[in-house]
Amino acid sequence: MLHIYIFADNEIIEYDGELASDTLVEFLYDVIEDPVENIDNERELKGFHNMDEVIKLVGYFKSEKSPHFIEYDDAAEEFHPFVKFYATFNPKIAKKLKLKMNEVDFYEPFMEEPVTIPGKPYIEAELVDFIEEHDRPTLRKLEPHSMYEIWEDDIDGEHIVAFAEEDDPDGFEFLEILKEVARENTDNPNLSIIWIDPDNFPLLVPYWEKTFHIDLSSPQIGVVDVEDADSVWMEMDDDDDMPTADELEQWIEDVLSGKIDPDDDDDEDDDDDDDDDDDEDDDDDDDEDDDDDDEDEDDDDDDDDDDDDDDDDDE
């Protein structure tokens, strides 16, 4: 397998994404950007709020020369460019973000409210530890530049996977329901849903449809075994409305409790194999019986021939 490493300043960054030129070039542009982006006005603040698909942090500091900002910047280099770090030195912007001096908020993807990292002011190691403990979001989007890294981060060998086109009306509606369920269950450490927008992976759509036996022209959600790609998908009729948040949450609870398990298909396959073996054994027994009958008939014919020979001798 090909491994790509990027050496930037004092950091070594491994690229673990799609091997496409446009994706790799876009990733390289992200790498050469500063690890921390400054928010200094309303327009930049709006852009910050609109970026809800990634893990992001924002902190309020006195200046770029502040020792607390330097610790924050050092932590940003450890996760750049996969985790987005923002900072403001503007008291008005900090007030809108509800940030106190030297305080940092952590935003999970698609969550409306952040979590304030406890223990300010922070040193680099404390920020790194907090991020590493919270780097598996409840709902995360599969991105071309990190698709393999995300797929390898499974829970007990399984992923809950949702396919939905954001630009499609049904896909958008389903995604909003999915976000609602994720927000209600964000404190559950065993829940992590991968959202895949098929429009971002056009070459993989035929493979996914063939492997999972699903139609990606409409939204889908299922649980997938990462080793053998066995899967179970929630039944959704194209002609009906999207499932409600309660219905979707119940289905997810059944997955987490083991009531819905892709490995059950393996058990059924094993049963089918056993049935096939039994049928083969029955066929073998029938063949043996037929052979025995043929041998008995041959013996009877030999006895008849012997009797005829004895009669000829008597004459």
Sine and cosine of phi, psi and omega as CSV:
sin_phi,cos_phi,sin_psi,cos_psi,sin_omega,cos_omega
0.00,0.00,0.67,-0.74,-0.03,-1.00
-0.97,0.24,0.73,-0.68,0.06,-1.00
-0.89,-0.46,0.72,-0.70,0.01,-1.00
-0.88,-0.48,0.82,-0.57,0.02,-1.00
-0.86,-0.50,0.66,-0.75,-0.01,-1.00
-0.89,-0.45,0.82,-0.57,0.00,-1.00
-0.99,-0.15,0.93,-0.37,-0.03,-1.00
-0.78,-0.63,0.89,-0.45,-0.07,-1.00
0.82,0.57,-0.87,-0.50,-0.01,-1.00
-0.97,-0.22,0.21,0.98,-0.07,-1.00
-0.93,-0.37,0.54,-0.84,0.13,-0.99
-0.93,-0.37,0.88,-0.48,-0.08,-1.00
-0.94,-0.35,0.82,-0.58,0.04,-1.00
-1.00,-0.04,0.79,-0.61,0.07,-1.00
-1.00,0.01,0.86,-0.51,-0.09,-1.00
-0.80,-0.60,0.73,0.68,-0.07,-1.00
-0.82,-0.57,-0.28,-0.96,-0.04,-1.00
-0.90,0.43,0.70,-0.71,-0.01,-1.00
-1.00,0.05,0.92,0.39,0.06,-1.00
-0.83,-0.56,0.64,-0.77,-0.12,-0.99
-0.87,0.49,-0.68,0.73,-0.04,-1.00
-0.92,0.40,-0.62,0.79,0.02,-1.00
-0.92,0.39,-0.68,0.74,-0.01,-1.00
-0.92,0.40,-0.66,0.75,0.01,-1.00
-0.90,0.44,-0.69,0.73,0.03,-1.00
-0.88,0.48,-0.63,0.78,0.03,-1.00
-0.91,0.42,-0.65,0.76,0.01,-1.00
-0.90,0.44,-0.60,0.80,0.07,-1.00
-0.89,0.45,-0.62,0.79,0.05,-1.00
-0.91,0.42,-0.61,0.80,-0.03,-1.00
-0.90,0.44,-0.64,0.77,-0.08,-1.00
-0.99,0.16,-0.11,0.99,0.10,-1.00
-0.95,0.30,0.35,-0.94,0.06,-1.00
-0.91,0.42,0.62,-0.78,-0.01,-1.00
-0.88,0.48,-0.48,0.88,-0.01,-1.00
-0.88,-0.48,0.80,-0.60,0.02,-1.00
-0.98,-0.19,0.71,-0.71,-0.06,-1.00
-1.00,0.06,0.68,-0.73,0.11,-0.99
-0.93,-0.37,0.92,-0.40,-0.12,-0.99
-0.81,-0.59,-0.07,1.00,-0.01,-1.00
-0.48,-0.88,0.05,-1.00,-0.07,-1.00
-0.90,0.44,-0.62,0.78,-0.01,-1.00
-0.90,0.44,-0.70,0.71,0.02,-1.00
-0.92,0.39,-0.55,0.83,0.05,-1.00
-0.91,0.40,-0.64,0.77,0.04,-1.00
-0.90,0.44,-0.66,0.75,0.05,-1.00
-0.88,0.47,-0.61,0.79,0.05,-1.00
-0.88,0.48,-0.72,0.69,-0.03,-1.00
-0.93,0.36,-0.49,0.87,-0.01,-1.00
-0.96,0.27,-0.33,0.95,0.01,-1.00
-1.00,0.03,1.00,0.06,-0.10,-1.00
-0.94,-0.35,0.11,0.99,-0.08,-1.00
-1.00,-0.08,-0.03,1.00,-0.09,-1.00
-0.78,-0.62,0.30,-0.95,0.18,-0.98
-0.95,0.31,0.74,-0.67,0.00,-1.00
-0.58,-0.82,0.46,-0.89,0.05,-1.00
-0.78,-0.62,0.48,-0.88,0.10,-1.00
-0.62,-0.78,0.69,-0.73,-0.01,-1.00
-0.76,-0.66,0.39,-0.92,0.03,-1.00
-0.91,-0.43,0.84,-0.55,-0.06,-1.00
-0.70,-0.71,0.32,-0.95,-0.05,-1.00
-0.92,0.38,-0.70,0.71,0.01,-1.00
-0.28,-0.96,0.12,-0.99,0.03,-1.00
-0.93,0.36,-0.30,0.95,0.02,-1.00
-1.00,0.01,-0.07,1.00,0.01,-1.00
-0.89,0.45,0.72,-0.70,0.02,-1.00
-0.88,0.48,-0.48,0.88,0.01,-1.00
-0.95,0.30,-0.58,0.81,0.09,-1.00
-0.93,0.36,-0.61,0.79,0.00,-1.00
-0.88,0.48,-0.65,0.76,0.07,-1.00
-0.89,0.46,-0.66,0.75,0.02,-1.00
-0.90,0.44,-0.69,0.73,0.01,-1.00
-0.91,0.42,-0.63,0.77,0.04,-1.00
-0.90,0.44,-0.63,0.77,0.05,-1.00
-0.91,0.41,-0.61,0.79,0.01,-1.00
-0.88,0.48,-0.60,0.80,0.00,-1.00
-0.89,0.45,-0.49,0.87,-0.01,-1.00
-0.93,0.38,-0.47,0.88,-0.10,-1.00
-0.91,-0.42,-0.03,1.00,-0.02,-1.00
-0.92,0.38,0.70,-0.71,0.05,1.00
-0.97,-0.23,0.31,0.95,-0.12,-0.99
-0.97,0.24,-0.55,0.84,0.04,-1.00
-0.92,-0.39,0.74,-0.68,-0.07,-1.00
-1.00,0.00,0.80,-0.59,0.03,-1.00
-0.93,-0.37,0.74,-0.67,0.05,-1.00
-0.80,-0.60,0.42,-0.91,0.06,-1.00
-0.55,-0.84,0.47,-0.88,0.13,-0.99
-0.74,-0.67,0.56,-0.83,0.07,-1.00
-0.89,-0.45,0.17,0.99,-0.06,-1.00
-0.98,-0.18,0.89,-0.46,-0.04,-1.00
-0.86,0.51,-0.55,0.83,0.00,-1.00
-0.92,0.38,-0.68,0.74,0.04,-1.00
-0.92,0.39,-0.65,0.76,0.02,-1.00
-0.87,0.49,-0.61,0.79,0.02,-1.00
-0.91,0.42,-0.65,0.76,0.03,-1.00
-0.91,0.40,-0.52,0.86,0.04,-1.00
-1.00,0.07,-0.07,1.00,-0.01,-1.00
0.87,0.49,0.65,0.76,-0.01,-1.00
-0.96,-0.27,0.64,-0.77,0.13,-0.99
-0.99,-0.10,0.24,-0.97,-0.02,-1.00
-0.85,0.53,0.74,-0.67,0.02,-1.00
0.92,0.39,0.31,0.95,0.00,-1.00
-0.99,-0.16,0.56,-0.83,-0.01,-1.00
-0.80,-0.61,0.74,-0.68,0.09,-1.00
-0.96,-0.27,0.62,-0.79,0.00,-1.00
-0.94,-0.34,0.81,-0.59,0.00,-1.00
-0.93,-0.36,0.87,-0.50,0.13,-0.99
-0.99,0.14,0.55,-0.84,-0.01,-1.00
-0.81,0.59,0.70,-0.71,0.11,-0.99
0.93,0.36,0.11,0.99,0.04,-1.00
-1.00,-0.03,0.63,-0.78,-0.07,-1.00
-0.98,0.17,-0.52,0.85,-0.04,-1.00
-0.90,-0.43,0.65,-0.76,0.02,-1.00
-0.99,0.10,0.13,-0.99,0.13,-0.99
-0.92,-0.39,0.81,-0.59,0.04,-1.00
-0.98,0.19,0.83,-0.56,0.00,-1.00
-0.93,0.36,0.82,-0.57,-0.07,-1.00
-0.97,0.26,0.37,-0.93,0.16,-0.99
1.00,0.01,0.45,0.89,0.01,-1.00
-0.91,0.40,0.45,-0.89,-0.12,0.99
-0.96,0.27,0.41,-0.91,-0.15,-0.99
-0.96,-0.29,0.41,-0.91,0.24,-0.97
-0.97,-0.22,0.24,-0.97,-0.08,-1.00
-0.81,0.59,-0.72,0.69,-0.08,-1.00
-0.88,0.48,-0.59,0.80,-0.01,-1.00
-0.92,0.39,-0.65,0.76,0.04,-1.00
-0.92,0.40,-0.68,0.73,0.01,-1.00
-0.88,0.47,-0.71,0.70,0.00,-1.00
-0.88,0.48,-0.68,0.73,-0.02,-1.00
-0.90,0.45,-0.70,0.72,-0.02,-1.00
-0.91,0.42,-0.67,0.74,-0.01,-1.00
-0.90,0.43,-0.50,0.87,0.04,-1.00
-0.97,0.23,-0.29,0.96,-0.08,-1.00
-0.82,-0.58,0.45,0.89,-0.09,-1.00
-1.00,-0.02,0.16,0.99,0.11,-0.99
-0.91,-0.42,1.00,-0.06,-0.06,-1.00
-0.92,0.38,0.33,-0.94,0.07,-1.00
-0.91,0.41,-0.63,0.77,0.06,-1.00
-0.73,-0.68,0.83,-0.56,-0.01,-1.00
-0.69,-0.72,0.51,-0.86,-0.03,-1.00
-1.00,-0.10,0.71,-0.71,0.07,-1.00
-0.97,0.25,0.88,-0.47,-0.03,-1.00
-0.95,-0.30,0.58,-0.82,0.00,-1.00
-0.84,0.55,-0.55,0.83,-0.08,-1.00
-0.99,0.17,-0.15,0.99,-0.01,-1.00
-0.64,-0.77,0.41,0.91,-0.16,-0.99
-0.89,0.45,-0.62,0.78,-0.04,-1.00
-0.96,0.27,-0.61,0.79,0.03,-1.00
-0.89,0.46,-0.69,0.73,0.00,-1.00
-0.92,0.40,-0.69,0.73,-0.05,-1.00
-0.90,0.43,-0.55,0.84,0.00,-1.00
-0.97,0.26,-0.25,0.97,-0.02,-1.00
-1.00,-0.02,0.92,0.39,-0.04,-1.00
-1.00,-0.03,0.17,-0.98,0.08,-1.00
-0.90,-0.44,0.93,-0.37,-0.01,-1.00
0.82,0.58,0.62,0.79,0.09,-1.00
0.98,0.21,0.21,0.98,-0.04,-1.00
-0.71,-0.70,0.41,-0.91,0.12,-0.99
-0.77,-0.64,0.64,-0.77,0.27,-0.96
-1.00,-0.01,0.86,-0.51,-0.12,-0.99
-0.87,-0.50,0.73,-0.68,0.05,-1.00
-0.85,-0.52,0.80,-0.61,0.10,-0.99
-0.97,-0.23,0.79,-0.61,0.04,-1.00
-0.33,-0.94,0.77,-0.64,0.07,-1.00
-0.99,0.10,0.88,-0.48,-0.07,-1.00
-0.90,0.43,-0.52,0.85,-0.03,-1.00
-0.99,0.10,-0.10,0.99,0.03,-1.00
-1.00,-0.04,0.67,-0.74,-0.04,-1.00
-0.83,0.56,-0.72,0.69,0.03,-1.00
-0.91,0.41,-0.66,0.75,0.01,-1.00
-0.90,0.44,-0.66,0.75,0.03,-1.00
-0.90,0.43,-0.69,0.72,0.01,-1.00
-0.88,0.47,-0.70,0.72,-0.01,-1.00
-0.91,0.42,-0.63,0.78,0.00,-1.00
-0.90,0.43,-0.62,0.79,0.04,-1.00
-0.91,0.42,-0.63,0.78,0.06,-1.00
-0.90,0.43,-0.66,0.75,0.01,-1.00
-0.89,0.46,-0.66,0.75,0.04,-1.00
-0.89,0.46,-0.65,0.76,0.01,-1.00
-0.88,0.47,-0.69,0.72,0.02,-1.00
-0.91,0.42,-0.66,0.75,0.00,-1.00
-0.89,0.46,-0.65,0.76,0.00,-1.00
-0.91,0.40,-0.58,0.82,0.00,-1.00
-0.95,0.30,-0.37,0.93,-0.09,-1.00
-0.86,-0.52,0.43,0.90,-0.08,-1.00
-0.91,0.41,-0.34,0.94,0.00,-1.00
-1.00,0.05,0.00,1.00,-0.01,-1.00
-1.00,0.05,0.94,-0.34,-0.06,-1.00
-0.94,0.34,-0.27,0.96,-0.03,-1.00
-1.00,-0.01,-0.03,1.00,-0.04,-1.00
-0.95,-0.30,0.86,-0.52,0.12,-0.99
-0.54,-0.84,0.88,-0.47,-0.06,-1.00
-0.94,-0.33,0.74,-0.67,0.08,-1.00
-0.99,-0.15,0.86,-0.52,0.08,-1.00
-0.99,-0.13,0.78,-0.62,0.04,-1.00
-0.88,-0.48,0.84,-0.55,0.13,-0.99
-1.00,-0.04,0.94,-0.35,-0.06,-1.00
-0.83,0.56,-0.46,0.89,0.01,-1.00
-0.89,0.46,-0.41,0.91,0.00,-1.00
-0.99,0.13,-0.22,0.98,-0.05,-1.00
-0.69,-0.72,0.88,0.48,-0.09,-1.00
-0.87,0.50,-0.54,0.84,-0.03,-1.00
-0.97,0.26,-0.33,0.94,-0.02,-1.00
-1.00,-0.06,-0.21,0.98,-0.05,-1.00
-0.85,0.53,-0.75,0.66,0.03,-1.00
-0.86,0.50,-0.62,0.79,0.01,-1.00
-0.90,0.43,-0.72,0.69,-0.01,-1.00
-0.90,0.44,-0.66,0.75,-0.01,-1.00
-0.90,0.43,-0.65,0.76,0.00,-1.00
-0.95,0.32,-0.67,0.74,-0.05,-1.00
-0.94,0.35,-0.68,0.73,-0.10,-1.00
-0.99,-0.13,-0.08,1.00,0.01,-1.00
0.84,0.54,0.77,0.64,-0.01,-1.00
-0.74,-0.68,0.28,-0.96,0.04,-1.00
-0.95,-0.32,0.92,-0.39,-0.09,-1.00
-1.00,0.05,0.19,0.98,0.13,-0.99
-0.97,0.24,-0.18,0.98,0.06,-1.00
-0.73,-0.68,0.34,-0.94,-0.03,-1.00
-0.88,0.48,0.56,-0.83,0.01,-1.00
-0.63,-0.78,0.51,-0.86,0.16,-0.99
-0.61,-0.79,0.70,-0.71,-0.03,-1.00
-0.42,-0.91,0.09,-1.00,0.08,-1.00
-0.91,-0.41,0.74,-0.67,-0.15,-0.99
-0.84,-0.55,0.72,-0.69,0.14,-0.99
-0.99,0.15,0.85,-0.53,-0.13,-0.99
-0.95,0.30,-0.32,0.95,-0.05,-1.00
-0.99,0.12,-0.77,0.63,-0.08,-1.00
-0.92,-0.39,0.07,1.00,0.05,-1.00
0.91,0.43,0.27,0.96,0.17,-0.99
-0.89,0.46,0.56,-0.83,-0.08,-1.00
-0.46,-0.89,0.40,-0.92,0.11,-0.99
-0.75,-0.66,0.75,-0.67,-0.10,-0.99
-0.87,-0.49,0.62,-0.78,0.02,-1.00
-0.91,0.42,0.73,-0.68,0.00,-1.00
-0.96,0.26,0.86,-0.52,0.04,-1.00
-0.69,-0.72,0.85,-0.53,-0.01,-1.00
-1.00,0.10,0.77,-0.64,-0.01,-1.00
-0.87,0.50,-0.49,0.87,-0.07,-1.00
-0.99,0.13,-0.23,0.97,-0.04,-1.00
-0.99,-0.11,0.15,-0.99,0.07,-1.00
-0.94,0.34,0.29,-0.96,0.09,-1.00
-0.89,0.45,0.44,-0.90,0.05,-1.00
-0.88,0.47,0.52,-0.86,0.06,-1.00
-0.96,0.29,0.21,-0.98,0.04,-1.00
-0.88,0.48,-0.61,0.79,0.01,-1.00
-0.91,0.40,-0.67,0.74,0.01,-1.00
-0.91,0.42,-0.67,0.74,0.01,-1.00
-0.92,0.40,-0.65,0.76,0.02,-1.00
-0.90,0.43,-0.63,0.78,0.03,-1.00
-0.91,0.42,-0.65,0.76,0.03,-1.00
-0.89,0.46,-0.68,0.73,0.01,-1.00
-0.90,0.43,-0.65,0.76,0.05,-1.00
-0.88,0.48,-0.61,0.79,0.05,-1.00
-0.91,0.42,-0.57,0.82,0.06,-1.00
-0.92,0.39,-0.74,0.67,-0.05,-1.00
-0.91,0.40,-0.50,0.87,0.00,-1.00
-0.99,0.10,-0.17,0.98,0.00,-1.00
1.00,-0.05,-0.01,1.00,0.04,-1.00
-0.91,0.41,-0.55,0.83,0.11,-0.99
-0.93,-0.35,0.89,-0.46,-0.13,-0.99
-0.60,-0.80,0.84,-0.54,0.02,-1.00
-0.89,0.45,-0.36,0.93,0.03,-1.00
-0.94,0.34,-0.29,0.96,0.05,-1.00
-0.87,0.48,-0.50,0.87,0.04,-1.00
-0.90,0.44,-0.57,0.82,0.04,-1.00
-0.90,0.44,-0.65,0.76,0.02,-1.00
-0.89,0.46,-0.65,0.76,0.02,-1.00
-0.91,0.41,-0.64,0.77,0.03,-1.00
-0.89,0.45,-0.64,0.77,0.03,-1.00
-0.89,0.46,-0.65,0.76,0.03,-1.00
-0.89,0.46,-0.65,0.76,0.03,-1.00
-0.90,0.44,-0.65,0.76,0.02,-1.00
-0.89,0.45,-0.65,0.76,0.02,-1.00
-0.89,0.46,-0.65,0.76,0.02,-1.00
-0.89,0.46,-0.65,0.76,0.02,-1.00
-0.90,0.44,-0.65,0.76,0.02,-1.00
-0.89,0.45,-0.66,0.75,0.02,-1.00
-0.89,0.46,-0.65,0.76,0.01,-1.00
-0.90,0.44,-0.64,0.77,0.02,-1.00
-0.91,0.42,-0.65,0.76,0.02,-1.00
-0.89,0.46,-0.67,0.74,0.02,-1.00
-0.89,0.46,-0.65,0.76,0.01,-1.00
-0.90,0.44,-0.65,0.76,0.02,-1.00
-0.89,0.45,-0.67,0.75,0.01,-1.00
-0.89,0.46,-0.66,0.75,0.01,-1.00
-0.89,0.45,-0.65,0.76,0.01,-1.00
-0.89,0.45,-0.66,0.75,0.00,-1.00
-0.90,0.44,-0.65,0.76,0.03,-1.00
-0.89,0.46,-0.66,0.75,0.01,-1.00
-0.89,0.45,-0.65,0.76,0.01,-1.00
-0.89,0.45,-0.66,0.75,0.01,-1.00
-0.89,0.46,-0.67,0.74,0.00,-1.00
-0.89,0.45,-0.66,0.75,0.01,-1.00
-0.89,0.45,-0.65,0.76,0.00,-1.00
-0.90,0.43,-0.65,0.76,0.02,-1.00
-0.88,0.47,-0.66,0.75,0.01,-1.00
-0.90,0.43,-0.65,0.76,0.02,-1.00
-0.89,0.46,-0.65,0.76,0.01,-1.00
-0.89,0.45,-0.66,0.75,0.01,-1.00
-0.89,0.46,-0.65,0.76,0.01,-1.00
-0.90,0.44,-0.65,0.76,0.01,-1.00
-0.90,0.44,-0.65,0.76,0.01,-1.00
-0.89,0.46,-0.65,0.76,0.01,-1.00
-0.89,0.45,-0.65,0.76,0.01,-1.00
-0.90,0.44,-0.64,0.77,0.00,-1.00
-0.89,0.45,-0.66,0.75,0.00,-1.00
-0.89,0.46,-0.64,0.77,0.00,-1.00
-0.90,0.43,-0.64,0.77,0.00,-1.00
-0.90,0.43,-0.64,0.77,0.01,-1.00
-0.90,0.44,-0.64,0.77,0.00,-1.00
-0.89,0.45,-0.65,0.76,0.00,-1.00
-0.90,0.44,-0.63,0.78,-0.01,-1.00
-0.91,0.42,-0.62,0.78,-0.01,-1.00
-0.90,0.44,-0.62,0.79,0.04,-1.00
-0.92,0.40,0.00,0.00,0.00,0.00
